[in-house]
Amino acid sequence: MTSDATRGKDGEAPAPLCLRVWGGLGNQMFQYAAGHAAARRLGTRLLIDPLEMPLDHAAMGLDLFGIEPEIWRPEGGGLLGRLRSGSVKPKKRHRLWPGPVFMPDSFCHADGYFEIGPGTYLAGYFQSERFFSDCEGEIRALFDLSRVAPTIEPALLAAANDPASVSVHVRRGDYMTNPNATSVHGLLGRDHYDRAMALAERLVPGATFVVFSDDMQAADDLTAHWPNRVLVRDQSREQDLFLMSRCAHHVTANSSFSWWGAWLGRNPERQVIAPRQWFARDELRKVYVDELFPRGWILI
């Protein structure tokens, strides 16, 4: 029997791509954006291999955008039985893909990405807009969350829609509670956020700081002395992401979530202040990050 991944000969439709998806919402958005753009360029379908989720009941962060991806379900072979039994980790599932496999080592750069052909399995972080800038409008439409606007308190919407609003994201969570995550990502402290606030005040006269966090107590402590501050409490992650994107300007954390909040912003003149130290110092010695930041973002 001919596999779906090997079709595309003799005038048939090009073989589909398969994209490995894993990690938190921001990571999944980068991966899906890159896979969607590649499939568009090649005129083919995009299948999803949900690495950390059961194939038959895949639930991804992407669901909140109403995206209903086509899940790849591998067929046959002794490895498949071992995957289902749990004796082999799902990250080996790509070995069941009958076509070529493209796995870049780099976090935000991938030589050969624009040369892949139909029938390729993709697995990478793809954390740069360069992977999908050729279909930016489609990506913005895919990740549009306007439907959540009616669920948000009017005062918060008004704060975000203010022409002098500046979203501020304080990322804590596992960055603080998991020693391994802390050693990789590090924590941005008061000095960093105060420098970002001072710069934002110079760039945005009358700035109102709209503060988001997965640890609002920590964010409150960090920004308690700031002027014109609005704390965004008790919102879902889609409400947070939507409100971030509605703000006129942005101060991001070292977080893919707030990267997307800034990138999805609608203000063509927006100022985005991002941390140069995206990872902990020791990790930065090993990880290339330059292509993570879109042109014009200010690094401090």
N, C-alpha and C positions, 0 to 999 in steps of 0.2 A: 504494500500500500504506500502511496506517495504521501509524505508528511506535508501538512499545510505550510511548514516553514521552508520547504524546498520548491514550492510552486513558483511560477513566474516565467517558465520557458514556453516557447512555441506560441507566443501571443497571449498567454494567460496573464491574469493580473499579477503584478509584482508580488513576490513573497513578502509576508508581513515582517515588521521588526518586532522584537520582544524586549521589554524594558524591565529591569529589576527595580522594584520600589521598596524602600525601607526607611526607617528613621521617623523623626517627628514631622509635623506638618510642613515646616519650611523646607526641610530636606526633600520631602516628597514633591513639593511644588517645583523645585529646581529640576528634579529628575523627570517629572512629567512634562515640564516645559521643553526640556531638551529632546525628549522622545517624541513629543507631538511635532516639534519643528522638523526633526529628521524625517518622520513619516510623511509630513507635508511635502518636503523637498523631493522625496522619492516616490510620491504618489501611491502610498501603500497604507495598509492598516497598522495599528499599533496594538500589540498584545502586552499585557502586564503580568509580570511574575512577582507576586507579593511576598517578598522574602520572609518576613517575620509573621505572616498570617496564614492560616490554613487555606488551601486552595479552594475548598468548597464553600467557605464562609468568609471570604476576604472582606474585611472592613478597613478602609483606609481613611486617613485624614482628608483625602481628596473628595470623599463623599459629601463634605459640607458644601462643595461647589456644585453639587448635582451632577458631577462627572460619574458616568457609569462605564468604566473601562471594560474591555474584553479581556477576560482572564485566560492566560495560557495554562492548559492542563496537559502536562507531558504524558506520553503513552509508552507503555511497554518497558522492558529491560529490568534486570535485577536491581539496578540502582534505585528505580522508582519504588520497589517494594521496601527497600532499606530506608528510603526517605520517609515513607509512610509509617514505618515501624519506629522511627525516631533514632535508628542506629547511625544514620548519616544526617548531618546538618543540612537544612534547606539551602544554604549558600552553595552547595555542590550541585544544585538542581540544573544549573546552566550546562552541566555535562550531558544532559539529556536533549539539549537543543541540537538539531541536526545541521545547523548552519554555522557560520563563523561567529566568534565571540569577541566583542570589543570591550576591554576593561582597562581604561586609563588609570595610571597610578596617581596622577596629580589631582588635587582637590578642585582646582578651577581652570585647568588647562588640559587639553587632550589633542595631541598631534594625531591626525588621521580621522578625527570625528567627521569632517566634511567630505571624506572620501569613502565612508562606509557605504555598502550597497544593500539592496533588499535582502531579507532573510538573515539579518544580523541580530545577535543578542547583545544588548547594551547593559553595562553595569558600571556605574560611576557616580560621583557626587554631582558633577556638572554645575558647580556653583559659580556661574558667570553668565551675564546676559548675552555674551557672545554666542552661546549655544542656541539662542532663540531670538536674537534681535531681528532676524529677517522675517519673523511673523509676530512682531510685538503686539499688533492690534488684536490678533487672535488670542494671544496669551492673556492680555488684559480682559478680554471678553470671557474667557474660560474661568478666570479667577475673580470675576465681578461678584460682589456681595451686596448689591443694592437692595436685594430682597429683605435684608435684615434691618434696614433703616427704620421701618415702623415699630420694631421691637425695642428700640433704644430710647432712653429717656430724652425728651426734647432739649433739656439743658446741656446734656453731653453732646448732642448733635450740634447745638448752637456753638459750643466751645470749639469743636473740631472744625466747623465750617468758618470760623472767624478767619479773616485774611491774614491775621498775625499769629495764628496758632502754630505751635511747634510740638509735635509728638515727641515724647521722651520714653524710651523703653529701658527698663531696668531688669536684666535677666539674672535670675537666681536659680531656684529649683535645684536640679541635680548638679549644676555648676558649684553649688555650695554644699550639698548634702552627700555627694558621691566623690570620694577622694580621687578616683580615676578621672572623672569628668573635670574636677578642679585642676588636676595636674595638666590636662590637655588644654582646657579653655581659659583657665584663670578667672579672676573676678575683677570687674571694673569698679573702682572705689570712688569715694567722695571727691578726691582731687580731680579725677577724670571728668566726672559729671559737672563739677563746678567750672572747669575750663570750658566744657561744651556749652554750659549755660551762658557764661560770659561772652563767648564768641557769638552765640545765637542772639543775644541781646544787641550786639553791635550790628549784626546782619539784618535783624528783624526788629525795627523800632516798635516798642509797645508789645513785645512778644508775650503771648499767653502760653504757658507750658502745660501740656495735656499729658499726664504721666500714666504710663501703663506698666504693669509688672505681674509676674507670677508669684511675687512675694511683696504685697503692697505695704506691709509693715516696714520692710527694708527700704522700699522706694520712698515711703513717707519720711523715714529717718534721714535718707540721703538728701532729700530735697526740701526739708522742712523750712529752711531759711530762704528759699527762692521766692521771688515776687510772682504775682499773677499765676498761681499754680492751681490746676484742677486735677484731682486724683480720680482715676477711672476705676471704680470698684465693682465687683460682683457681676462682671460681664462674661459672656462666653468667649471662646477664642475667636469665633467668626465675628462677633460684635467688636472685639478689640481690634482685629485686623481691619475691619471696615472703617472704624473710627480713625485708626492710624492713617489709613489711605486718604481719608477726607481732610486731614490736617494739611496746612499750607506748606509747612517745613518740618524737618525731622532731625532728631538726635537718636541714632540707633545704638543698640547694644551690640556686642559681638555675638549676634544671633541671627540665624537665617529668617526667623519669624519677623523681626523688625526690619531686616533687609527688604523683605517683601512689602511690609507696610510702607516703607519709603518709596520703593520702586513703583508700586501701584498708585502712588500719589498723582493727583490730577493737575497740580499746579506746574505749568511748564517752567516757571521761574523759581521753583523750590530750591531751598538750600538744604543740603543733607550733610550732617556732621557724623562721621563714623569713626570707630576706634581703629587706629593703625595697628594696635596690638590685638588682632582678632583671636589669637591663641595665646596661651601662656608662653613666656619668653623661650623656654627650652624647646617647646613644640614649634615655635616660629623659625627656629634654626633649621627645621626639617621640612616645613610646609611652605610652598610657594603660594602667595595669596594675592599678588598684584592684580590679576585679572578679575578678582572678586568684585572690585569696586568700579561702578560705572564712571565714565568720564564726567568730571565736574564735582564729584563728591569730595568733601573736605575731610582729610584724615588728621586726627590729633592723637 
